[in-house]
Amino acid sequence: MLMDAFRIGVFTIQYQYVLAILSFIITYFIILSILEKQLFIHFYKKHYWDSVLFFIIVYKMSPLFTSPSLILQNPLSVLYFSGSKVGIYLGIAVSFLYIIILNYRIKSISYSHIFILFFASVVVYLIVFLGFKTILFTWIV
């Protein structure tokens, strides 16, 4: 891709990561505006960013699972490798398991509501992210 990153000082930041962060933020506010019950709003506000952090960590560390021999040869390569589709799927699964286990401990809302809330967040995120990506890359090219 032409111009798929920009520099801020010594840091090179890919547009895809900026779009991902913006999409997480916009998804948070969209889902909060849709929710009506105070219990769901409280649960979402309290645990959304934790699950996003789990997703990002698992996505970034996914080369440990997909190509461990490469990581064993050069352990610092984890810092500059990005994740893959497998990392995205693992990140979604780990985030979902985190929410399920957390709710099992505190028994805040029903599992059907957690399932709907989690996958609504995933769908809204994908719509926002792909919309941003389409707009940005049609604008650049």
The first five atom37 places (N, CA, C, CB, O) and aatype in JSON, in Angstrom:
{
  "aatype": [12, 10, 12, 3, 0, 13, 1, 9, 7, 19, 13, 16, 9, 5, 18, 5, 18, 19, 10, 0, 9, 10, 15, 13, 9, 9, 16, 18, 13, 9, 9, 10, 15, 9, 10, 6, 11, 5, 10, 13, 9, 8, 13, 18, 11, 11, 8, 18, 17, 3, 15, 19, 10, 13, 13, 9, 9, 19, 18, 11, 12, 15, 14, 10, 13, 16, 15, 14, 15, 10, 9, 10, 5, 2, 14, 10, 15, 19, 10, 18, 13, 15, 7, 15, 11, 19, 7, 9, 18, 10, 7, 9, 0, 19, 15, 13, 10, 18, 9, 9, 9, 10, 2, 18, 1, 9, 11, 15, 9, 15, 18, 15, 8, 9, 13, 9, 10, 13, 13, 0, 15, 19, 19, 19, 18, 10, 9, 19, 13, 10, 7, 13, 11, 16, 9, 10, 13, 16, 17, 9, 19],
  "atom_mask": [
    [1, 1, 1, 1, 1],
    [1, 1, 1, 1, 1],
    [1, 1, 1, 1, 1],
    [1, 1, 1, 1, 1],
    [1, 1, 1, 1, 1],
    [1, 1, 1, 1, 1],
    [1, 1, 1, 1, 1],
    [1, 1, 1, 1, 1],
    [1, 1, 1, 0, 1],
    [1, 1, 1, 1, 1],
    [1, 1, 1, 1, 1],
    [1, 1, 1, 1, 1],
    [1, 1, 1, 1, 1],
    [1, 1, 1, 1, 1],
    [1, 1, 1, 1, 1],
    [1, 1, 1, 1, 1],
    [1, 1, 1, 1, 1],
    [1, 1, 1, 1, 1],
    [1, 1, 1, 1, 1],
    [1, 1, 1, 1, 1],
    [1, 1, 1, 1, 1],
    [1, 1, 1, 1, 1],
    [1, 1, 1, 1, 1],
    [1, 1, 1, 1, 1],
    [1, 1, 1, 1, 1],
    [1, 1, 1, 1, 1],
    [1, 1, 1, 1, 1],
    [1, 1, 1, 1, 1],
    [1, 1, 1, 1, 1],
    [1, 1, 1, 1, 1],
    [1, 1, 1, 1, 1],
    [1, 1, 1, 1, 1],
    [1, 1, 1, 1, 1],
    [1, 1, 1, 1, 1],
    [1, 1, 1, 1, 1],
    [1, 1, 1, 1, 1],
    [1, 1, 1, 1, 1],
    [1, 1, 1, 1, 1],
    [1, 1, 1, 1, 1],
    [1, 1, 1, 1, 1],
    [1, 1, 1, 1, 1],
    [1, 1, 1, 1, 1],
    [1, 1, 1, 1, 1],
    [1, 1, 1, 1, 1],
    [1, 1, 1, 1, 1],
    [1, 1, 1, 1, 1],
    [1, 1, 1, 1, 1],
    [1, 1, 1, 1, 1],
    [1, 1, 1, 1, 1],
    [1, 1, 1, 1, 1],
    [1, 1, 1, 1, 1],
    [1, 1, 1, 1, 1],
    [1, 1, 1, 1, 1],
    [1, 1, 1, 1, 1],
    [1, 1, 1, 1, 1],
    [1, 1, 1, 1, 1],
    [1, 1, 1, 1, 1],
    [1, 1, 1, 1, 1],
    [1, 1, 1, 1, 1],
    [1, 1, 1, 1, 1],
    [1, 1, 1, 1, 1],
    [1, 1, 1, 1, 1],
    [1, 1, 1, 1, 1],
    [1, 1, 1, 1, 1],
    [1, 1, 1, 1, 1],
    [1, 1, 1, 1, 1],
    [1, 1, 1, 1, 1],
    [1, 1, 1, 1, 1],
    [1, 1, 1, 1, 1],
    [1, 1, 1, 1, 1],
    [1, 1, 1, 1, 1],
    [1, 1, 1, 1, 1],
    [1, 1, 1, 1, 1],
    [1, 1, 1, 1, 1],
    [1, 1, 1, 1, 1],
    [1, 1, 1, 1, 1],
    [1, 1, 1, 1, 1],
    [1, 1, 1, 1, 1],
    [1, 1, 1, 1, 1],
    [1, 1, 1, 1, 1],
    [1, 1, 1, 1, 1],
    [1, 1, 1, 1, 1],
    [1, 1, 1, 0, 1],
    [1, 1, 1, 1, 1],
    [1, 1, 1, 1, 1],
    [1, 1, 1, 1, 1],
    [1, 1, 1, 0, 1],
    [1, 1, 1, 1, 1],
    [1, 1, 1, 1, 1],
    [1, 1, 1, 1, 1],
    [1, 1, 1, 0, 1],
    [1, 1, 1, 1, 1],
    [1, 1, 1, 1, 1],
    [1, 1, 1, 1, 1],
    [1, 1, 1, 1, 1],
    [1, 1, 1, 1, 1],
    [1, 1, 1, 1, 1],
    [1, 1, 1, 1, 1],
    [1, 1, 1, 1, 1],
    [1, 1, 1, 1, 1],
    [1, 1, 1, 1, 1],
    [1, 1, 1, 1, 1],
    [1, 1, 1, 1, 1],
    [1, 1, 1, 1, 1],
    [1, 1, 1, 1, 1],
    [1, 1, 1, 1, 1],
    [1, 1, 1, 1, 1],
    [1, 1, 1, 1, 1],
    [1, 1, 1, 1, 1],
    [1, 1, 1, 1, 1],
    [1, 1, 1, 1, 1],
    [1, 1, 1, 1, 1],
    [1, 1, 1, 1, 1],
    [1, 1, 1, 1, 1],
    [1, 1, 1, 1, 1],
    [1, 1, 1, 1, 1],
    [1, 1, 1, 1, 1],
    [1, 1, 1, 1, 1],
    [1, 1, 1, 1, 1],
    [1, 1, 1, 1, 1],
    [1, 1, 1, 1, 1],
    [1, 1, 1, 1, 1],
    [1, 1, 1, 1, 1],
    [1, 1, 1, 1, 1],
    [1, 1, 1, 1, 1],
    [1, 1, 1, 1, 1],
    [1, 1, 1, 1, 1],
    [1, 1, 1, 1, 1],
    [1, 1, 1, 1, 1],
    [1, 1, 1, 1, 1],
    [1, 1, 1, 0, 1],
    [1, 1, 1, 1, 1],
    [1, 1, 1, 1, 1],
    [1, 1, 1, 1, 1],
    [1, 1, 1, 1, 1],
    [1, 1, 1, 1, 1],
    [1, 1, 1, 1, 1],
    [1, 1, 1, 1, 1],
    [1, 1, 1, 1, 1],
    [1, 1, 1, 1, 1],
    [1, 1, 1, 1, 1]
  ],
  "atom_positions": [
    [[0.83, -1.18, 0.0], [0.0, 0.0, 0.0], [0.87, 1.25, 0.0], [-0.94, 0.0, 1.2], [1.93, 1.29, 0.64]],
    [[0.43, 2.21, -0.7], [1.13, 3.47, -0.76], [0.82, 4.28, 0.5], [0.74, 4.26, -2.03], [-0.34, 4.44, 0.87]],
    [[1.86, 4.78, 1.15], [1.7, 5.62, 2.34], [0.84, 4.93, 3.4], [1.08, 6.96, 1.95], [-0.19, 5.48, 3.8]],
    [[1.24, 3.77, 3.86], [0.44, 3.07, 4.86], [0.9, 3.36, 6.28], [0.49, 1.59, 4.6], [0.41, 2.73, 7.22]],
    [[1.83, 4.3, 6.45], [2.31, 4.67, 7.78], [2.76, 6.12, 7.78], [3.47, 3.74, 8.22], [3.01, 6.71, 6.73]],
    [[2.86, 6.68, 8.97], [3.39, 8.02, 9.1], [4.37, 8.03, 10.28], [2.25, 9.07, 9.3], [4.36, 7.14, 11.13]],
    [[5.19, 9.06, 10.32], [6.22, 9.14, 11.36], [5.92, 10.28, 12.3], [7.62, 9.31, 10.74], [5.53, 11.37, 11.9]],
    [[6.13, 9.99, 13.58], [6.11, 11.02, 14.61], [7.43, 10.87, 15.35], [4.85, 10.88, 15.59], [7.58, 9.98, 16.19]],
    [[8.36, 11.74, 15.06], [9.69, 11.61, 15.64], [10.36, 10.34, 15.17], [0.0, 0.0, 0.0], [10.53, 10.13, 13.97]],
    [[10.74, 9.49, 16.12], [11.39, 8.23, 15.77], [10.39, 7.09, 15.58], [12.4, 7.85, 16.84], [10.78, 5.99, 15.18]],
    [[9.14, 7.34, 15.86], [8.11, 6.31, 15.78], [7.45, 6.29, 14.42], [7.06, 6.52, 16.87], [7.08, 7.33, 13.87]],
    [[7.3, 5.09, 13.87], [6.54, 4.9, 12.64], [5.23, 4.21, 13.02], [7.35, 4.06, 11.59], [5.24, 3.11, 13.57]],
    [[4.13, 4.87, 12.73], [2.82, 4.38, 13.14], [2.01, 4.06, 11.9], [2.08, 5.41, 14.03], [1.84, 4.9, 11.02]],
    [[1.51, 2.85, 11.84], [0.68, 2.45, 10.7], [-0.72, 3.05, 10.85], [0.6, 0.91, 10.58], [-1.25, 3.15, 11.96]],
    [[-1.31, 3.43, 9.72], [-2.67, 3.95, 9.73], [-3.66, 2.93, 10.3], [-3.08, 4.36, 8.32], [-4.63, 3.3, 10.96]],
    [[-3.4, 1.68, 10.03], [-4.3, 0.62, 10.47], [-4.44, 0.62, 12.0], [-3.79, -0.75, 9.98], [-5.53, 0.39, 12.52]],
    [[-3.36, 0.88, 12.72], [-3.42, 0.9, 14.19], [-4.16, 2.13, 14.7], [-2.01, 0.87, 14.77], [-4.9, 2.05, 15.68]],
    [[-3.97, 3.26, 14.04], [-4.71, 4.47, 14.41], [-6.2, 4.25, 14.17], [-4.21, 5.7, 13.61], [-7.03, 4.63, 15.01]],
    [[-6.54, 3.65, 13.03], [-7.95, 3.36, 12.75], [-8.53, 2.38, 13.75], [-8.1, 2.81, 11.33], [-9.69, 2.5, 14.14]],
    [[-7.74, 1.41, 14.17], [-8.21, 0.43, 15.15], [-8.52, 1.11, 16.48], [-7.17, -0.68, 15.36], [-9.56, 0.84, 17.09]],
    [[-7.64, 1.98, 16.93], [-7.87, 2.68, 18.2], [-9.09, 3.6, 18.11], [-6.63, 3.5, 18.6], [-9.92, 3.62, 19.02]],
    [[-9.19, 4.34, 17.02], [-10.38, 5.19, 16.82], [-11.65, 4.36, 16.76], [-10.23, 6.02, 15.53], [-12.69, 4.77, 17.28]],
    [[-11.58, 3.2, 16.14], [-12.76, 2.33, 16.04], [-13.15, 1.79, 17.4], [-12.49, 1.18, 15.08], [-14.34, 1.67, 17.7]],
    [[-12.18, 1.44, 18.25], [-12.5, 0.99, 19.6], [-13.2, 2.1, 20.39], [-11.21, 0.55, 20.34], [-14.17, 1.84, 21.1]],
    [[-12.72, 3.32, 20.26], [-13.31, 4.44, 20.99], [-14.73, 4.72, 20.49], [-12.44, 5.7, 20.84], [-15.65, 4.89, 21.29]],
    [[-14.92, 4.77, 19.18], [-16.24, 5.04, 18.63], [-17.21, 3.91, 18.95], [-16.15, 5.25, 17.12], [-18.37, 4.17, 19.24]],
    [[-16.75, 2.67, 18.9], [-17.6, 1.53, 19.26], [-18.07, 1.65, 20.7], [-16.85, 0.2, 19.05], [-19.23, 1.39, 21.0]],
    [[-17.18, 2.04, 21.58], [-17.53, 2.22, 22.99], [-18.7, 3.19, 23.13], [-16.32, 2.72, 23.8], [-19.66, 2.89, 23.84]],
    [[-18.62, 4.33, 22.48], [-19.67, 5.33, 22.61], [-20.96, 4.94, 21.89], [-19.18, 6.67, 22.08], [-22.05, 5.27, 22.35]],
    [[-20.85, 4.24, 20.77], [-22.05, 3.79, 20.06], [-22.82, 2.78, 20.91], [-21.69, 3.17, 18.7], [-24.03, 2.89, 21.07]],
    [[-22.12, 1.8, 21.46], [-22.79, 0.78, 22.27], [-23.37, 1.42, 23.54], [-21.81, -0.35, 22.65], [-24.47, 1.05, 23.96]],
    [[-22.66, 2.36, 24.15], [-23.21, 3.04, 25.33], [-24.47, 3.81, 25.0], [-22.18, 3.98, 25.92], [-25.39, 3.88, 25.82]],
    [[-24.53, 4.38, 23.82], [-25.74, 5.13, 23.44], [-26.91, 4.21, 23.14], [-25.45, 6.01, 22.23], [-28.07, 4.63, 23.23]],
    [[-26.64, 2.96, 22.78], [-27.7, 2.0, 22.47], [-28.27, 1.36, 23.73], [-27.19, 0.92, 21.53], [-29.46, 1.08, 23.81]],
    [[-27.41, 1.13, 24.73], [-27.84, 0.44, 25.94], [-28.85, 1.26, 26.73], [-26.63, 0.11, 26.82], [-28.77, 2.49, 26.8]],
    [[-29.82, 0.55, 27.31], [-30.86, 1.24, 28.06], [-30.81, 0.94, 29.55], [-32.21, 0.87, 27.51], [-30.98, 1.85, 30.37]],
    [[-30.59, -0.32, 29.93], [-30.6, -0.67, 31.34], [-29.3, -0.21, 32.01], [-30.78, -2.19, 31.52], [-28.21, -0.36, 31.46]],
    [[-29.45, 0.34, 33.2], [-28.31, 0.85, 33.94], [-27.31, -0.25, 34.28], [-28.78, 1.54, 35.21], [-26.1, -0.01, 34.32]],
    [[-27.81, -1.47, 34.53], [-26.94, -2.59, 34.86], [-26.01, -2.93, 33.69], [-27.77, -3.82, 35.23], [-24.82, -3.17, 33.9]],
    [[-26.54, -2.93, 32.46], [-25.72, -3.22, 31.29], [-24.7, -2.1, 31.06], [-26.61, -3.39, 30.05], [-23.55, -2.37, 30.72]],
    [[-25.13, -0.87, 31.24], [-24.23, 0.27, 31.05], [-23.08, 0.19, 32.04], [-24.99, 1.6, 31.21], [-21.92, 0.4, 31.67]],
    [[-23.39, -0.11, 33.29], [-22.35, -0.21, 34.31], [-21.36, -1.34, 33.98], [-22.98, -0.45, 35.7], [-20.15, -1.15, 34.08]],
    [[-21.88, -2.5, 33.59], [-21.02, -3.64, 33.24], [-20.14, -3.3, 32.04], [-21.87, -4.89, 32.94], [-18.95, -3.61, 32.03]],
    [[-20.73, -2.68, 31.03], [-19.99, -2.35, 29.81], [-18.9, -1.32, 30.09], [-20.95, -1.81, 28.74], [-17.77, -1.48, 29.64]],
    [[-19.25, -0.27, 30.84], [-18.26, 0.75, 31.16], [-17.1, 0.18, 31.96], [-18.9, 1.89, 31.94], [-15.95, 0.59, 31.79]],
    [[-17.42, -0.75, 32.83], [-16.4, -1.29, 33.73], [-15.45, -2.27, 33.04], [-17.08, -1.97, 34.89], [-14.28, -2.34, 33.41]],
    [[-15.93, -3.01, 32.04], [-15.12, -4.12, 31.52], [-14.77, -4.03, 30.03], [-15.83, -5.39, 31.75], [-14.04, -4.88, 29.53]],
    [[-15.27, -3.03, 29.33], [-14.99, -2.92, 27.89], [-13.49, -2.75, 27.63], [-15.76, -1.73, 27.29], [-12.92, -3.48, 26.82]],
    [[-12.85, -1.81, 28.3], [-11.46, -1.51, 28.02], [-10.54, -2.63, 28.47], [-11.05, -0.21, 28.69], [-9.47, -2.82, 27.9]],
    [[-10.95, -3.38, 29.51], [-10.16, -4.55, 29.9], [-10.16, -5.59, 28.79], [-10.72, -5.16, 31.2], [-9.11, -6.16, 28.46]],
    [[-11.33, -5.85, 28.21], [-11.38, -6.84, 27.15], [-10.66, -6.36, 25.89], [-12.84, -7.18, 26.82], [-10.07, -7.16, 25.17]],
    [[-10.7, -5.06, 25.61], [-9.95, -4.51, 24.48], [-8.45, -4.7, 24.72], [-10.28, -3.0, 24.28], [-7.71, -5.05, 23.8]],
    [[-8.0, -4.46, 25.95], [-6.59, -4.65, 26.27], [-6.17, -6.12, 26.11], [-6.31, -4.17, 27.71], [-5.1, -6.4, 25.58]],
    [[-7.02, -7.04, 26.57], [-6.73, -8.47, 26.36], [-6.64, -8.78, 24.87], [-7.81, -9.34, 27.02], [-5.75, -9.51, 24.44]],
    [[-7.55, -8.24, 24.09], [-7.54, -8.46, 22.65], [-6.22, -7.98, 22.03], [-8.72, -7.74, 21.98], [-5.59, -8.7, 21.25]],
    [[-5.8, -6.77, 22.39], [-4.59, -6.2, 21.8], [-3.35, -7.01, 22.21], [-4.43, -4.73, 22.24], [-2.48, -7.26, 21.38]],
    [[-3.28, -7.41, 23.46], [-2.13, -8.19, 23.92], [-2.06, -9.53, 23.21], [-2.2, -8.4, 25.44], [-0.99, -9.94, 22.76]],
    [[-3.2, -10.22, 23.12], [-3.2, -11.53, 22.45], [-2.91, -11.37, 20.97], [-4.55, -12.25, 22.66], [-2.17, -12.17, 20.4]],
    [[-3.47, -10.34, 20.33], [-3.19, -10.09, 18.92], [-1.7, -9.84, 18.69], [-4.02, -8.89, 18.42], [-1.11, -10.38, 17.77]],
    [[-1.12, -9.01, 19.54], [0.29, -8.68, 19.38], [1.2, -9.87, 19.66], [0.66, -7.52, 20.29], [2.25, -10.01, 19.04]],
    [[0.81, -10.72, 20.58], [1.63, -11.88, 20.95], [1.29, -13.14, 20.15], [1.47, -12.17, 22.44], [1.84, -14.2, 20.42]],
    [[0.41, -13.04, 19.19], [0.01, -14.22, 18.43], [1.14, -14.88, 17.64], [-1.09, -13.84, 17.48], [1.06, -16.08, 17.39]],
    [[2.2, -14.17, 17.24], [3.31, -14.9, 16.61], [3.95, -15.95, 17.51], [4.37, -13.92, 16.17], [4.59, -16.88, 17.01]],
    [[3.78, -15.82, 18.81], [4.26, -16.86, 19.72], [3.57, -18.19, 19.45], [4.04, -16.44, 21.18], [4.16, -19.25, 19.62]],
    [[2.3, -18.13, 19.02], [1.54, -19.34, 18.74], [1.65, -19.78, 17.28], [0.09, -19.13, 19.09], [1.67, -20.98, 16.99]],
    [[1.74, -18.82, 16.37], [1.73, -19.17, 14.96], [3.11, -19.53, 14.42], [1.17, -18.03, 14.16], [3.23, -20.39, 13.55]],
    [[4.16, -18.88, 14.93], [5.52, -19.21, 14.47], [6.49, -19.14, 15.65], [5.98, -18.23, 13.35], [7.31, -18.23, 15.73]],
    [[6.4, -20.11, 16.56], [7.26, -20.07, 17.75], [8.74, -20.25, 17.44], [6.83, -21.14, 18.72], [9.59, -19.72, 18.16]],
    [[9.08, -20.97, 16.38], [10.5, -21.17, 16.07], [11.16, -19.85, 15.69], [10.67, -22.19, 14.92], [12.32, -19.61, 16.04]],
    [[10.44, -19.0, 14.99], [10.97, -17.69, 14.6], [11.18, -16.81, 15.84], [10.02, -17.0, 13.61], [12.17, -16.08, 15.92]],
    [[10.27, -16.89, 16.78], [10.37, -16.1, 18.0], [11.5, -16.63, 18.89], [9.03, -16.12, 18.77], [12.2, -15.85, 19.54]],
    [[11.68, -17.96, 18.91], [12.75, -18.53, 19.72], [14.14, -18.14, 19.19], [12.62, -20.04, 19.77], [15.08, -17.98, 19.97]],
    [[14.26, -18.0, 17.88], [15.54, -17.59, 17.3], [15.86, -16.13, 17.62], [15.52, -17.81, 15.78], [17.01, -15.78, 17.87]],
    [[14.83, -15.29, 17.61], [15.02, -13.87, 17.88], [13.88, -13.39, 18.78], [15.08, -13.04, 16.56], [12.85, -12.96, 18.26]],
    [[14.03, -13.47, 20.1], [12.94, -13.12, 21.01], [12.44, -11.68, 20.9], [13.38, -13.37, 22.4], [11.27, -11.42, 21.17]],
    [[13.29, -10.75, 20.51], [12.85, -9.37, 20.38], [11.96, -9.13, 19.17], [14.05, -8.47, 20.3], [11.37, -8.06, 19.03]],
    [[11.87, -10.11, 18.29], [11.02, -9.94, 17.12], [9.54, -9.84, 17.49], [11.23, -11.1, 16.16], [8.74, -9.38, 16.68]],
    [[9.17, -10.25, 18.69], [7.79, -10.09, 19.16], [7.41, -8.62, 19.17], [7.6, -10.71, 20.57], [6.24, -8.27, 18.95]],
    [[8.37, -7.76, 19.42], [8.09, -6.33, 19.5], [7.71, -5.71, 18.16], [9.29, -5.61, 20.06], [6.89, -4.8, 18.11]],
    [[8.31, -6.19, 17.07], [8.01, -5.56, 15.79], [7.17, -6.4, 14.86], [9.28, -5.21, 15.12], [6.76, -5.91, 13.81]],
    [[6.89, -7.65, 15.19], [5.94, -8.43, 14.39], [4.52, -8.0, 14.75], [6.12, -9.96, 14.63], [4.22, -7.69, 15.9]],
    [[3.67, -7.98, 13.75], [2.27, -7.72, 14.06], [1.53, -9.05, 14.01], [1.65, -6.69, 13.06], [2.06, -10.05, 13.52]],
    [[0.33, -9.04, 14.52], [-0.46, -10.26, 14.56], [-1.0, -10.65, 13.2], [0.0, 0.0, 0.0], [-0.73, -9.99, 12.19]],
    [[-1.75, -11.73, 13.19], [-2.34, -12.22, 11.95], [-3.82, -12.44, 12.16], [-1.64, -13.53, 11.49], [-4.38, -12.07, 13.19]],
    [[-4.46, -13.05, 11.17], [-5.88, -13.37, 11.33], [-6.1, -14.33, 12.5], [-6.44, -13.98, 10.04], [-7.09, -14.23, 13.22]],
    [[-5.17, -15.24, 12.67], [-5.25, -16.16, 13.81], [-5.2, -15.37, 15.12], [-4.11, -17.21, 13.77], [-5.91, -15.69, 16.07]],
    [[-4.35, -14.34, 15.16], [-4.26, -13.49, 16.33], [-5.55, -12.74, 16.61], [0.0, 0.0, 0.0], [-5.93, -12.55, 17.76]],
    [[-6.23, -12.32, 15.55], [-7.52, -11.65, 15.73], [-8.54, -12.61, 16.33], [-8.04, -11.1, 14.38], [-9.26, -12.26, 17.26]],
    [[-8.59, -13.82, 15.79], [-9.55, -14.81, 16.31], [-9.22, -15.2, 17.74], [-9.57, -16.05, 15.42], [-10.12, -15.32, 18.57]],
    [[-7.94, -15.39, 18.04], [-7.53, -15.71, 19.41], [-7.84, -14.56, 20.36], [-6.03, -16.04, 19.45], [-8.27, -14.78, 21.49]],
    [[-7.62, -13.34, 19.9], [-7.91, -12.16, 20.73], [-9.39, -12.04, 21.05], [0.0, 0.0, 0.0], [-9.76, -11.72, 22.18]],
    [[-10.23, -12.3, 20.05], [-11.68, -12.26, 20.29], [-12.08, -13.36, 21.26], [-12.46, -12.4, 18.97], [-12.89, -13.13, 22.16]],
    [[-11.52, -14.55, 21.08], [-11.86, -15.67, 21.97], [-11.41, -15.41, 23.4], [-11.22, -16.97, 21.45], [-12.16, -15.67, 24.34]],
    [[-10.2, -14.89, 23.58], [-9.69, -14.62, 24.93], [-10.5, -13.5, 25.58], [-8.19, -14.24, 24.88], [-10.79, -13.57, 26.78]],
    [[-10.85, -12.48, 24.83], [-11.68, -11.4, 25.39], [-13.03, -11.93, 25.82], [-11.85, -10.27, 24.37], [-13.54, -11.57, 26.88]],
    [[-13.62, -12.78, 24.99], [-14.93, -13.35, 25.33], [-14.82, -14.24, 26.56], [-15.49, -14.16, 24.14], [-15.67, -14.18, 27.45]],
    [[-13.79, -15.06, 26.63], [-13.6, -15.91, 27.81], [-13.36, -15.08, 29.06], [-12.43, -16.87, 27.58], [-13.82, -15.44, 30.14]],
    [[-12.65, -13.99, 28.94], [-12.45, -13.09, 30.07], [-13.78, -12.57, 30.6], [-11.54, -11.91, 29.67], [-14.03, -12.57, 31.8]],
    [[-14.63, -12.12, 29.68], [-15.94, -11.58, 30.09], [-16.79, -12.68, 30.72], [-16.68, -10.96, 28.88], [-17.46, -12.44, 31.73]],
    [[-16.77, -13.88, 30.15], [-17.55, -14.99, 30.69], [-17.06, -15.36, 32.1], [-17.47, -16.23, 29.76], [-17.86, -15.5, 33.02]],
    [[-15.77, -15.52, 32.27], [-15.21, -15.89, 33.57], [-15.46, -14.78, 34.6], [-13.7, -16.17, 33.46], [-15.78, -15.06, 35.75]],
    [[-15.32, -13.54, 34.17], [-15.58, -12.42, 35.07], [-17.03, -12.42, 35.53], [-15.24, -11.1, 34.38], [-17.32, -12.21, 36.7]],
    [[-17.94, -12.64, 34.59], [-19.36, -12.65, 34.96], [-19.7, -13.86, 35.82], [-20.23, -12.64, 33.7], [-20.59, -13.79, 36.66]],
    [[-19.0, -14.97, 35.61], [-19.22, -16.15, 36.45], [-18.88, -15.84, 37.9], [-18.38, -17.33, 35.94], [-19.55, -16.32, 38.82]],
    [[-17.84, -15.04, 38.11], [-17.43, -14.69, 39.47], [-18.37, -13.69, 40.12], [-16.02, -14.13, 39.46], [-18.73, -13.84, 41.29]],
    [[-18.79, -12.66, 39.37], [-19.6, -11.61, 39.99], [-21.09, -11.79, 39.75], [-19.17, -10.27, 39.48], [-21.91, -11.15, 40.42]],
    [[-21.46, -12.64, 38.79], [-22.86, -12.93, 38.47], [-23.69, -11.64, 38.31], [-23.48, -13.82, 39.56], [-24.71, -11.45, 38.97]],
    [[-23.21, -10.8, 37.44], [-23.83, -9.5, 37.24], [-25.02, -9.56, 36.29], [-22.8, -8.52, 36.71], [-26.12, -9.14, 36.65]],
    [[-24.81, -10.07, 35.07], [-25.9, -10.16, 34.1], [-25.91, -11.55, 33.5], [-25.74, -9.08, 32.98], [-24.97, -12.33, 33.68]],
    [[-26.99, -11.87, 32.8], [-27.14, -13.22, 32.27], [-26.17, -13.46, 31.1], [-28.59, -13.46, 31.8], [-25.7, -12.53, 30.46]],
    [[-25.9, -14.73, 30.86], [-24.96, -15.08, 29.79], [-25.51, -14.73, 28.4], [-24.63, -16.57, 29.84], [-24.74, -14.4, 27.5]],
    [[-26.8, -14.8, 28.24], [-27.36, -14.43, 26.93], [-27.16, -12.94, 26.67], [-28.86, -14.78, 26.87], [-26.9, -12.53, 25.54]],
    [[-27.28, -12.12, 27.71], [-27.04, -10.69, 27.53], [-25.56, -10.41, 27.28], [-27.52, -9.92, 28.77], [-25.22, -9.52, 26.49]],
    [[-24.69, -11.16, 27.93], [-23.25, -11.0, 27.68], [-22.92, -11.36, 26.24], [-22.43, -11.87, 28.65], [-22.18, -10.64, 25.56]],
    [[-23.49, -12.47, 25.78], [-23.25, -12.91, 24.4], [-23.71, -11.84, 23.41], [-23.98, -14.24, 24.13], [-22.98, -11.5, 22.48]],
    [[-24.9, -11.33, 23.61], [-25.44, -10.29, 22.7], [-24.6, -9.03, 22.78], [-26.91, -9.97, 23.04], [-24.26, -8.45, 21.75]],
    [[-24.26, -8.6, 23.99], [-23.48, -7.37, 24.17], [-22.08, -7.5, 23.57], [-23.37, -7.03, 25.65], [-21.6, -6.57, 22.92]],
    [[-21.44, -8.62, 23.77], [-20.09, -8.82, 23.25], [-20.09, -8.85, 21.72], [-19.48, -10.11, 23.79], [-19.3, -8.15, 21.09]],
    [[-20.97, -9.63, 21.15], [-20.94, -9.75, 19.69], [-21.54, -8.53, 18.99], [-21.67, -10.99, 19.26], [-21.22, -8.27, 17.83]],
    [[-22.4, -7.79, 19.68], [-22.83, -6.5, 19.13], [-21.65, -5.55, 19.08], [-23.98, -5.9, 19.97], [-21.5, -4.79, 18.13]],
    [[-20.81, -5.59, 20.1], [-19.61, -4.75, 20.12], [-18.66, -5.13, 18.99], [-18.89, -4.85, 21.47], [-18.09, -4.26, 18.33]],
    [[-18.5, -6.43, 18.76], [-17.61, -6.89, 17.69], [-18.14, -6.44, 16.33], [-17.46, -8.43, 17.72], [-17.38, -5.97, 15.48]],
    [[-19.44, -6.59, 16.12], [-20.03, -6.21, 14.83], [-19.94, -4.7, 14.62], [-21.5, -6.66, 14.75], [-19.57, -4.26, 13.53]],
    [[-20.26, -3.91, 15.63], [-20.16, -2.45, 15.5], [-18.71, -2.05, 15.24], [-20.7, -1.75, 16.77], [-18.45, -1.17, 14.41]],
    [[-17.77, -2.68, 15.95], [-16.36, -2.38, 15.72], [-15.98, -2.67, 14.27], [-15.47, -3.19, 16.68], [-15.33, -1.84, 13.62]],
    [[-16.36, -3.82, 13.77], [-16.01, -4.17, 12.39], [-16.61, -3.2, 11.39], [-16.46, -5.58, 12.07], [-15.95, -2.82, 10.42]],
    [[-17.84, -2.79, 11.61], [-18.48, -1.83, 10.71], [-17.74, -0.5, 10.74], [-19.95, -1.63, 11.1], [-17.46, 0.08, 9.69]],
    [[-17.42, -0.01, 11.94], [-16.72, 1.27, 12.05], [-15.32, 1.17, 11.46], [-16.65, 1.72, 13.52], [-14.91, 2.05, 10.69]],
    [[-14.59, 0.12, 11.8], [-13.21, -0.03, 11.31], [-13.17, -0.16, 9.79], [-12.56, -1.26, 11.95], [-12.38, 0.53, 9.13]],
    [[-14.01, -1.02, 9.24], [-14.0, -1.19, 7.79], [-14.51, 0.05, 7.07], [-14.84, -2.4, 7.39], [-14.06, 0.36, 5.97]],
    [[-15.43, 0.77, 7.68], [-15.88, 2.04, 7.1], [-14.76, 3.06, 7.07], [0.0, 0.0, 0.0], [-14.55, 3.72, 6.05]],
    [[-14.04, 3.2, 8.18], [-12.9, 4.11, 8.22], [-11.84, 3.7, 7.2], [-12.29, 4.13, 9.62], [-11.28, 4.55, 6.5]],
    [[-11.56, 2.41, 7.15], [-10.52, 1.93, 6.24], [-10.89, 2.2, 4.79], [-10.28, 0.42, 6.46], [-10.05, 2.62, 4.0]],
    [[-12.14, 1.98, 4.45], [-12.6, 2.23, 3.09], [-12.52, 3.71, 2.75], [-14.04, 1.73, 2.92], [-12.03, 4.08, 1.68]],
    [[-12.98, 4.55, 3.65], [-12.94, 5.99, 3.41], [-11.5, 6.48, 3.29], [-13.67, 6.74, 4.53], [-11.18, 7.24, 2.38]],
    [[-10.64, 6.05, 4.2], [-9.26, 6.53, 4.19], [-8.52, 6.09, 2.94], [-8.53, 6.03, 5.43], [-7.84, 6.9, 2.31]],
    [[-8.64, 4.83, 2.57], [-7.83, 4.35, 1.45], [-8.42, 4.7, 0.09], [-7.68, 2.86, 1.55], [-7.69, 4.69, -0.9]],
    [[-9.7, 5.02, 0.02], [-10.21, 5.57, -1.24], [-9.84, 7.03, -1.36], [-11.72, 5.4, -1.34], [-9.7, 7.55, -2.46]],
    [[-9.68, 7.7, -0.22], [-9.28, 9.09, -0.23], [-7.81, 9.23, -0.6], [-9.54, 9.72, 1.13], [-7.43, 10.15, -1.32]],
    [[-6.97, 8.3, -0.12], [-5.52, 8.38, -0.39], [-5.22, 8.0, -1.83], [-4.74, 7.48, 0.56], [-4.44, 8.68, -2.5]],
    [[-5.84, 6.92, -2.31], [-5.51, 6.42, -3.65], [-6.33, 7.1, -4.67], [-5.71, 4.94, -3.74], [-6.2, 6.82, -5.86]]
  ]
}
